[in-house]
Amino acid sequence: MLEDLKTREVKYKSVEEFLTEIKKEFGEGDKESVKMVELKRIEQGEQSMKEYVQDFKRVVRGSRYEG
């Protein structure tokens, strides 16, 4: 895969195929790290405070966040 990127040869037919190959080669990361990144990116946006808190609690589960 890295060789393909270095030579700029594209053999993937879709983004999904490319992402599947990345996950196969590099893994998806441990769940705690993924949750921490998601936690840092969460924003309220157009959600109500109640919806935002529910999303926050969903993301915190399994993250070992203690702050």
Sequence and secondary structure as in RCSB ss.txt:
>XXXX:A:sequence
MLEDLKTREVKYKSVEEFLTEIKKEFGEGDKESVKMVELKRIEQGEQSMKEYVQDFKRVVRGSRYEG
>XXXX:A:secstr
 HHHHHHT    SSHHHHHHHHHHHH    HHHHHHHHHHH   TTS HHHHHHHHHHHHTTTT   
